[in-house]
Amino acid sequence: MQRYLFGFVIGAAALGWLLAQIDGSGSLAETMSLLKTLFLSVLKMVVAPLVFFSLLAGILRLRAAAELTRLSTVTLIYYLCTTAIAVSLGLVAVFWIHPWSAVPPPAELAATTAAFTAEDAAFTQAQSFTGLLAALVGRMFVNPFAALAELNILGIVVGGVVLGLALLLALPKESRVPAAIDEITVAVYRIAGWAVMLVPLGVLAIVYQMSTSSGAQLLQGLGAFVVLVVAVTLGHGLVVLPLIAWLAGGRNPVAFARHAGRAFVVALSTSSSAATLPVTFQAAQSLRVGRTTASFVLPLGATINMDGTALFEGIAAVFLAYLFGIELGPLATATVFLLAMMSSIGAPGIPSGSMAAMQMVLLAVGIPLEGIAVLLLVERPLDAVRTAVNVEGDLVGSLVATRFAGTR
C-alpha cells in the first residue's frame, strides 16, 4: 500500500507541475485551490483525535510493562534516552549546517503564514525565561475540550498524557477500558487512512500552485533537506547506536552488524518495524538475547521506539519553518524537541503514518499544514532509511536490557 501511495503522490506531483506549465495561473487555479482546501481541512479534522487517542492507547499499553518492573524500567529509560539523542542530533545538525539557506524561501509559502494570531507569534518568538514558561504553561494546561476544538496540540498532548497516567494507575488489572480505547484508536486510524486517500489530490493542488512561481527553488531546498536527513540518520545508525551496543550492551559493533544485517535489509525493503519483527526476533536470538527479553523489548520498541522518525521530524520542522518564513525562537525549538519525541511514540500503523504524527509538531509551532504535502514528495525513500535505524535501536535496546535487567 505504501508503494502504491508513493507512486500516486509522485504521479500527482508530476501532473501538478505539468498542468502549471500548460495553464499557468489560469482557469485551473480555482479548482486547485478547492482541492487544496479540501485536503488541508480533512487533515485538520483528523489530527486532534489521532494525537489524543494514539497517546492514550500508547500509555495504556504500558500496563504490561508495569508488571515487569526492572526490565520495563531499563527498556523505557533506554528508549527515551536514544530518542532524545536522535532529536538532539537532528536539531544541532540543522541549526549548525542549515544547508538550504542559499535557497530563498518561496514567497507564496511565506504568505500563507499571514493569518497567524498574535498569540502564535508570541509563542514562537518568546525569548525571556519567564516569557517562555508563561507561554508554555498557557498552551499546555487548558480545558481539554477547548484544546481539541482549537487544535492546541500542546494542550491535547498534556490532556492525553494526564488522562492516560490516571487510567494506568486507577484501573484494575481486569478492566476492559484499555481494550475499548484500543478499539477506538483503531477506528481513528481507519479514518486517518481514508484521509490518506486524499493525499494525491492535495499534492496535485499544492504542487500546481508552487510550480507557477517557485518550483526550482523548492526542489533545491528539498534536495538539501534529503541529504541532511539521510546523513544525520546514518550518523545515528552507524555511530551512536553501535557505540551504545558496545559500551552498554557489551557487543562488538562489527559482530552486531553481522548478526543484525538481515533485519536491516528487511526494514529497508518494508519500511515497517512491525513487519520486520519476525526477522528482528531471529537477529536477537543470534545476539544471544533471551526469549523473555526479546518478547518484551522488541514489540514494545516497534510501537514506541522511533529514533529515525523523531530525528526526521525535528529536522523537517526547522526546514518547513524556513520555507514558510517562520523564525523559531527558543520556546518553539524546545517544543519541537519535546513533540518530536512524543509524536514518534506509537506513530500510526498506516501508510505514511509518520506524516500523521508530523502534523502534531507543525501545528504546535504554527507551521501551516501545506508542509505535509511538501514532505510527502520525498517521504517514502526517507521512511526506508529511518525504519532501518528504528529496528537497529530496538535490537540495541534488547542488548542493553539483557545486560542491565538481568533477564533471559
Sequence and secondary structure as in RCSB ss.txt:
>XXXX:A:sequence
MQRYLFGFVIGAAALGWLLAQIDGSGSLAETMSLLKTLFLSVLKMVVAPLVFFSLLAGILRLRAAAELTRLSTVT
LIYYLCTTAIAVSLGLVAVFWIHPWSAVPPPAELAATTAAFTAEDAAFTQAQSFTGLLAALVGRMFVNPFAALAE
LNILGIVVGGVVLGLALLLALPKESRVPAAIDEITVAVYRIAGWAVMLVPLGVLAIVYQMSTSSGAQLLQGLGAF
VVLVVAVTLGHGLVVLPLIAWLAGGRNPVAFARHAGRAFVVALSTSSSAATLPVTFQAAQSLRVGRTTASFVLPL
GATINMDGTALFEGIAAVFLAYLFGIELGPLATATVFLLAMMSSIGAPGIPSGSMAAMQMVLLAVGIPLEGIAVL
LLVERPLDAVRTAVNVEGDLVGSLVATRFAGTR
>XXXX:A:secstr
 HHHHHHHHHHHHHHHHHHHHHHTTSTTHHHHHHHHHHHHHHHHHHHHHHHHHHHHHHHHTHHHHHTSHHHHHHH
HHHHHHHHHHHHHHHHHHHHHH TTTTS   HHHHHGGGG  HHHHHHHH  SHHHHHHHHHHHHSS HHHHHHH
T HHHHHHHHHHHHHHHHHHS TT SHHHHHHHHHHHHHHHHHHHHTTHHHHHHHHHHHHHTT HHHHHHHHHHH
HHHHHHHHHHIIIIIHHHHHHHTT   HHHHHHHHHHHHHHHHHH  TTTTHHHHHHHHHHTT  HHHHHHHHHH
HHHH  HHHHHHHHHHHHHHHHHTT    HHHHHHHHHHHHHHTTT  SSTTHHHHHHHHHHHHTT  THHHHHH
HTTHHHHHHHHHHHHHHHHHHHHHHHHHHH   
